[in-house]
């Protein structure tokens, strides 16, 4: 019998945990993190996080095997087209494909890849390889491995959010992966547009404006501390989310998302982009979704609506990557 796996995504202020077994969601939880544990998207207090996992997360989530969504700052990913090579030849050559972004010694990184397609000649001989490759710091992986060990858990898998989201959509909406689609992650520190071509991850466009900007707009409007302002968002207290300051943030996000989509479609004229699946903390802000719907040249679809397998929309809205990282 297979064991439960806990998919974990560590965000700027919250940890998302999805306990999965055989592709089914057993439970989903979010946990508010102490200040200064995460800076940007990078975990900086590994020992403190180990204690948090042990004392807080494992009260609700009993699975010992963990699958981790790696932060953007810890991993490099890219699509590669290479001549046919053996596994040993790829081991030697992959580091050179990242030499423009990795300035440290190549031996300090772990390189991995997944085969997307093998192109063959008329005689059936492989002549070219279409790959998705990744590079991650060995030191960073060792820190995460130690962290989970201290928490009484075992790290069994780690991958970027882009891969986790692609795996999730392949699982819950298999028809979608036959064409092109995009995933809009409305996060705390920023907004990300992940574009998939023929179901395979292609590129990400990052936007600096996120939900933190909405919170700051609320704080300015009601003249309060941002921590207090964040409490206004869930229930739209005093209709503050319709304020001019908030509308300016929504407009900025919509403009930048539109630019990202337009740039991609212009550079890839043969694309079949039609749907933009949205998720993240900002997915609950109705005026923001309305602004995006009115301006972005794609059909906005809640990612959670792609599946009726879950009791509510929370897991696929707030933590889709935590769910997807557990899937093959």
C-alpha positions as CSV (number, residue, x, y, z in Angstrom):
1,X,0.0,0.0,0.0
2,X,1.4,3.4,-1.0
3,X,2.2,5.9,1.7
4,X,0.7,9.4,2.1
5,X,2.9,12.3,0.9
6,X,2.8,15.8,2.2
7,X,3.2,18.4,-0.6
8,X,4.7,21.6,0.9
9,X,5.0,25.1,-0.6
10,X,6.7,27.7,1.6
11,X,5.4,31.2,0.7
12,X,6.4,34.6,1.8
13,X,4.0,34.5,4.8
14,X,2.2,31.2,4.6
15,X,3.1,27.5,4.3
16,X,0.7,25.4,2.2
17,X,0.5,21.7,2.9
18,X,-1.5,19.2,0.9
19,X,-1.5,15.6,2.2
20,X,-2.0,13.3,-0.8
21,X,-2.3,9.5,-1.3
22,X,-2.6,7.8,-4.6
23,X,-3.4,11.1,-6.3
24,X,-6.3,11.9,-3.9
25,X,-6.3,14.8,-1.5
26,X,-6.6,13.6,2.1
27,X,-6.3,17.1,3.7
28,X,-5.2,20.6,3.0
29,X,-4.0,23.2,5.5
30,X,-2.4,26.7,5.4
31,X,-0.2,28.0,8.2
32,X,0.8,31.6,8.9
33,X,4.6,31.8,9.3
34,X,6.5,34.0,11.8
35,X,8.0,37.2,10.4
36,X,11.5,37.0,8.9
37,X,11.5,33.3,8.4
38,X,11.3,33.8,4.6
39,X,12.9,36.7,2.8
40,X,11.5,37.3,-0.7
41,X,10.8,33.7,-1.7
42,X,13.9,32.2,0.0
43,X,13.8,30.4,3.3
44,X,16.5,31.8,5.6
45,X,15.7,30.1,8.9
46,X,16.0,26.4,8.3
47,X,16.3,25.3,11.9
48,X,13.3,27.5,12.9
49,X,11.3,26.0,10.0
50,X,12.2,22.5,11.2
51,X,10.7,23.3,14.6
52,X,7.6,24.8,12.9
53,X,7.1,21.7,10.9
54,X,7.5,19.5,13.9
55,X,5.4,21.5,16.4
56,X,2.7,23.0,14.1
57,X,2.4,21.4,10.8
58,X,2.6,17.8,11.9
59,X,-0.3,18.3,14.4
60,X,-2.6,18.4,11.4
61,X,-0.5,16.5,8.8
62,X,0.7,13.1,9.8
63,X,2.5,12.1,6.6
64,X,6.3,11.7,7.0
65,X,7.3,11.7,3.4
66,X,7.5,15.3,2.0
67,X,7.5,16.7,-1.5
68,X,8.8,20.2,-1.7
69,X,8.0,23.1,-4.1
70,X,11.4,24.7,-4.7
71,X,11.4,28.5,-4.6
72,X,12.4,30.4,-7.7
73,X,15.6,31.6,-6.1
74,X,16.8,28.1,-5.6
75,X,16.4,26.6,-9.0
76,X,17.1,27.3,-12.7
77,X,14.9,25.7,-15.4
78,X,15.0,25.8,-19.1
79,X,13.9,24.0,-22.3
80,X,16.7,22.5,-24.3
81,X,17.1,21.1,-27.8
82,X,20.3,19.0,-28.0
83,X,21.8,16.5,-30.3
84,X,21.2,12.8,-29.4
85,X,23.3,11.9,-26.3
86,X,23.7,9.1,-23.8
87,X,22.9,9.7,-20.1
88,X,26.6,9.9,-19.3
89,X,27.1,12.5,-22.1
90,X,24.2,14.6,-20.8
91,X,25.7,14.5,-17.3
92,X,28.8,16.1,-18.7
93,X,27.0,18.6,-21.0
94,X,24.1,19.9,-18.9
95,X,26.2,22.2,-16.7
96,X,27.4,24.0,-19.8
97,X,23.8,24.8,-20.8
98,X,23.4,26.8,-17.5
99,X,26.8,28.6,-17.7
100,X,25.2,32.0,-18.5
101,X,23.2,32.0,-15.2
102,X,25.3,30.0,-12.8
103,X,28.5,31.8,-12.0
104,X,29.6,29.4,-9.2
105,X,31.5,26.1,-9.8
106,X,29.3,23.7,-11.7
107,X,30.1,20.9,-9.2
108,X,28.1,22.8,-6.5
109,X,24.9,22.2,-8.4
110,X,22.7,19.1,-9.1
111,X,21.4,18.8,-12.7
112,X,18.4,16.9,-13.7
113,X,16.2,16.6,-16.8
114,X,13.0,15.1,-18.2
115,X,12.7,14.0,-21.8
116,X,9.9,15.7,-23.7
117,X,10.4,14.3,-27.1
118,X,13.0,12.3,-29.0
119,X,13.2,13.3,-32.7
120,X,14.2,10.5,-35.0
121,X,15.3,10.2,-38.6
122,X,13.6,8.1,-41.3
123,X,15.4,5.0,-40.1
124,X,14.2,5.5,-36.5
125,X,17.5,6.7,-35.1
126,X,17.4,9.4,-32.5
127,X,19.0,12.6,-33.8
128,X,17.7,15.3,-31.5
129,X,16.4,15.5,-27.9
130,X,13.8,17.9,-26.5
131,X,14.4,18.2,-22.8
132,X,13.3,20.1,-19.7
133,X,16.4,20.6,-17.6
134,X,16.9,22.0,-14.1
135,X,19.8,23.0,-11.9
136,X,19.7,23.4,-8.1
137,X,22.3,24.2,-5.5
138,X,23.5,21.1,-3.7
139,X,23.9,23.1,-0.5
140,X,20.3,24.3,-0.7
141,X,19.0,20.8,-1.2
142,X,21.1,19.6,1.7
143,X,19.7,22.3,4.0
144,X,16.1,21.3,3.1
145,X,17.0,17.6,3.5
146,X,18.4,18.3,7.0
147,X,15.4,20.5,7.9
148,X,12.9,17.8,7.1
149,X,15.1,15.2,9.0
150,X,15.0,17.4,12.1
151,X,11.2,17.6,11.8
152,X,11.0,13.8,11.7
153,X,10.2,13.7,8.0
154,X,11.9,12.6,4.8
155,X,12.3,14.7,1.7
156,X,11.4,12.4,-1.2
157,X,10.9,14.9,-4.0
158,X,11.6,18.5,-4.9
159,X,10.8,20.4,-8.1
160,X,9.9,24.0,-9.2
161,X,6.4,25.3,-9.0
162,X,6.1,25.5,-12.8
163,X,6.6,21.7,-13.0
164,X,4.2,21.1,-10.1
165,X,1.4,23.2,-11.7
166,X,1.9,21.4,-15.1
167,X,1.6,18.0,-13.4
168,X,-1.5,19.1,-11.6
169,X,-3.3,20.4,-14.7
170,X,-2.3,17.2,-16.6
171,X,-3.9,15.2,-13.9
172,X,-7.2,17.2,-13.4
173,X,-7.7,18.5,-17.0
174,X,-5.9,16.1,-19.3
175,X,-7.6,17.6,-22.4
176,X,-5.9,20.9,-21.7
177,X,-2.4,19.6,-22.2
178,X,-3.1,18.9,-25.9
179,X,-2.9,22.7,-26.5
180,X,-1.4,25.8,-25.1
181,X,-2.5,27.4,-21.8
182,X,-1.3,29.8,-19.2
183,X,-1.5,29.7,-15.3
184,X,-1.8,33.0,-13.5
185,X,-0.4,32.9,-9.9
186,X,-1.6,35.9,-8.0
187,X,0.9,35.7,-5.1
188,X,1.8,37.8,-2.2
189,X,5.0,39.4,-3.3
190,X,4.3,39.3,-7.1
191,X,2.3,37.9,-9.9
192,X,3.5,35.1,-12.3
193,X,2.3,34.2,-15.7
194,X,3.4,30.6,-16.5
195,X,2.9,29.6,-20.1
196,X,2.7,26.1,-21.4
197,X,3.0,25.1,-25.0
198,X,1.4,21.8,-26.1
199,X,1.1,21.1,-22.3
200,X,4.8,21.5,-21.7
201,X,6.2,24.4,-19.6
202,X,7.6,27.1,-21.9
203,X,8.3,30.4,-20.0
204,X,7.4,32.5,-17.0
205,X,6.7,36.3,-16.9
206,X,7.2,37.7,-13.5
207,X,5.4,40.9,-12.3
208,X,6.6,42.7,-9.1
209,X,3.1,43.7,-8.0
210,X,1.2,41.3,-5.8
211,X,-1.3,41.0,-3.0
212,X,1.1,42.8,-0.7
213,X,0.5,45.9,-2.9
214,X,-3.2,45.6,-2.3
215,X,-2.7,45.4,1.4
216,X,-0.5,48.5,1.4
217,X,-3.2,50.3,-0.6
218,X,-5.8,49.3,2.0
219,X,-3.4,50.5,4.8
220,X,-3.1,53.9,3.1
221,X,-6.8,54.1,2.6
222,X,-7.9,53.4,6.2
223,X,-4.7,54.7,7.7
224,X,-3.6,51.6,9.6
225,X,-0.7,49.1,9.9
226,X,-0.4,46.7,7.0
227,X,-0.8,43.7,9.4
228,X,-4.2,45.1,10.4
229,X,-5.0,46.0,6.8
230,X,-4.5,42.4,5.7
231,X,-7.5,41.5,7.9
232,X,-9.7,43.7,5.7
233,X,-9.2,41.5,2.7
234,X,-11.1,38.3,3.4
235,X,-14.5,40.0,4.0
236,X,-13.8,43.2,2.1
237,X,-14.5,45.2,5.3
238,X,-16.1,48.6,4.7
239,X,-15.9,47.8,0.9
240,X,-12.3,48.9,1.0
241,X,-11.3,46.7,-1.9
242,X,-13.3,49.0,-4.1
243,X,-11.2,52.1,-3.1
244,X,-9.4,54.1,-5.8
245,X,-6.0,53.0,-4.3
246,X,-6.9,49.3,-4.7
247,X,-8.3,49.8,-8.2
248,X,-5.0,51.4,-9.2
249,X,-3.2,48.2,-8.1
250,X,-5.7,46.0,-10.0
251,X,-5.2,48.0,-13.1
252,X,-1.4,47.8,-12.8
253,X,-1.6,44.0,-12.5
254,X,-4.0,43.7,-15.4
255,X,-1.8,45.9,-17.6
256,X,1.3,43.9,-16.9
257,X,-0.4,40.5,-17.4
258,X,-1.8,41.7,-20.7
259,X,1.7,42.8,-21.8
260,X,3.1,39.4,-20.9
261,X,0.4,37.6,-22.9
262,X,0.6,39.9,-25.8
263,X,4.4,39.7,-26.0
264,X,4.3,35.9,-26.0
265,X,1.6,35.7,-28.6
266,X,3.4,38.1,-30.8
267,X,6.7,36.2,-30.6
268,X,4.8,32.9,-31.1
269,X,2.3,33.5,-33.9
270,X,1.3,29.9,-34.1
271,X,0.2,29.7,-30.5
272,X,-3.3,28.4,-29.5
273,X,-3.6,30.2,-26.2
274,X,-7.2,30.7,-25.1
275,X,-7.4,30.0,-21.4
276,X,-5.7,31.6,-18.4
277,X,-6.2,29.5,-15.3
278,X,-5.8,31.7,-12.2
279,X,-5.0,30.8,-8.6
280,X,-3.2,32.2,-5.5
281,X,-4.3,34.5,-2.7
282,X,-5.4,37.1,-5.1
283,X,-7.9,34.7,-6.7
284,X,-10.3,35.5,-3.8
285,X,-10.3,39.3,-4.5
286,X,-13.3,39.7,-6.8
287,X,-12.6,43.3,-8.0
288,X,-9.1,42.2,-9.1
289,X,-10.5,39.2,-11.0
290,X,-13.1,41.5,-12.6
291,X,-10.4,43.9,-13.7
292,X,-8.4,41.0,-15.2
293,X,-11.4,39.6,-16.9
294,X,-12.2,42.9,-18.6
295,X,-8.7,43.5,-19.9
296,X,-6.7,40.3,-20.4
297,X,-7.1,38.9,-23.9
298,X,-7.7,35.3,-22.7
299,X,-10.6,33.6,-21.0
300,X,-10.0,33.6,-17.2
301,X,-10.9,30.3,-15.6
302,X,-10.5,29.5,-11.9
303,X,-8.0,26.7,-11.7
304,X,-10.1,25.1,-9.0
305,X,-13.0,24.8,-11.5
306,X,-11.0,22.3,-13.6
307,X,-11.8,19.5,-11.1
308,X,-14.8,18.5,-9.0
309,X,-12.8,16.0,-7.1
310,X,-12.3,18.3,-4.1
311,X,-14.9,19.3,-1.5
312,X,-14.1,23.0,-1.8
313,X,-11.9,25.3,-3.9
314,X,-9.4,26.1,-1.2
315,X,-6.6,23.6,-2.1
316,X,-6.6,24.3,-5.8
317,X,-6.9,28.0,-5.2
318,X,-4.5,28.6,-2.4
319,X,-2.0,25.8,-2.8
320,X,-2.2,24.1,-6.3
321,X,1.6,23.7,-6.4
322,X,1.6,21.8,-3.1
323,X,-1.0,19.4,-4.6
324,X,0.8,19.1,-7.9
325,X,4.3,18.4,-6.4
326,X,3.0,15.1,-5.1
327,X,1.9,13.9,-8.6
328,X,4.1,12.2,-11.1
